[in-house]
Amino acid sequence: MSIPLLEYTPNSQNQRVEGYEVPSEDTPQPYRLTPTSEYADIDAIIWAAYRQIFSEHLILKKHRQPFLESQLRNRAITVRDLIRGLGKTDVYWELVGETNSNYRLVDITLKRFLGRASYGKDEEIAWSIVIATKGLHGFIDTLLDSQEYLNNFGSDIVPFQRRRFKDRPFNLVNPRYDGDYRNRLLGQYLEGRSFYQAVRTGESGQRGVRQAIPDTFLSMAASVSPGGMEYQRSSDRARNYISNLKLPEMSKQVTETTVKPTEVALPYRYIPGNKTT
């Protein structure tokens, strides 16, 4: 038996009220799949779906899902099914699910699938319980089957940030992971100890740096260093070759040879008045 969703109170956000702004470059342009959509339009829809769910401006080849793309081009699935499939891929789990806590995972997923931020800690706690009981796939299914998603995007529109009035886009202000995961990575590479912790404990900076060097670097340095015996043999061989090598003598002074001019018969020497000597 699953735990029912806890109640939370929505707060005032831009997307909950009608706007009277003059359309500009910040006005959302929905990507909609229609019966008359051409091949180029479907490619644009697929690109928009990748950009919205994976939050990448340049889609990596290894992150693409050819099976889902083919199904959408053949009209075997809807745009909502494409969004659902992208959310359940290993790529989304590696980029978002594995690198964040449940609370931050809720906030990022709401922004990418519903086009809005969370209504506060109460909603984050409520949806984190759904993730704990149903998993990430169950959480995504609940969002895509909700009335809020159907009312705003239906089955043929790629989700987008609804009514961005003055704030920057979500994909520019929400990095893929925050400081918690970054510190976890730092602890793994530095074996649970950072240089700043070593300095704060009163140890010398040199010792702190030495302890902060990961073992992988030391093993790499040891692997590229030459062997002791072979290095000694190569060094001795090079010294013997240099000692027996005869260099050309460059200290002697080179005498310059002079060429005496030879008297030749110049033209017009027979003309009176010309000096030929």
Secondary structure as GFF3:
##gff-version 3
##sequence-region A 1 277
A	DSSP	three_ten_helix	14	16	.	.	.	ID=ss1
A	DSSP	alpha_helix	39	54	.	.	.	ID=ss2
A	DSSP	three_ten_helix	61	63	.	.	.	ID=ss3
A	DSSP	alpha_helix	66	73	.	.	.	ID=ss4
A	DSSP	alpha_helix	79	87	.	.	.	ID=ss5
A	DSSP	alpha_helix	90	92	.	.	.	ID=ss6
A	DSSP	pi_helix	93	97	.	.	.	ID=ss7
A	DSSP	alpha_helix	102	113	.	.	.	ID=ss8
A	DSSP	alpha_helix	121	144	.	.	.	ID=ss9
A	DSSP	alpha_helix	147	152	.	.	.	ID=ss10
A	DSSP	alpha_helix	170	173	.	.	.	ID=ss11
A	DSSP	alpha_helix	179	189	.	.	.	ID=ss12
A	DSSP	alpha_helix	195	200	.	.	.	ID=ss13
A	DSSP	alpha_helix	205	212	.	.	.	ID=ss14
A	DSSP	alpha_helix	215	224	.	.	.	ID=ss15
A	DSSP	alpha_helix	228	244	.	.	.	ID=ss16
###
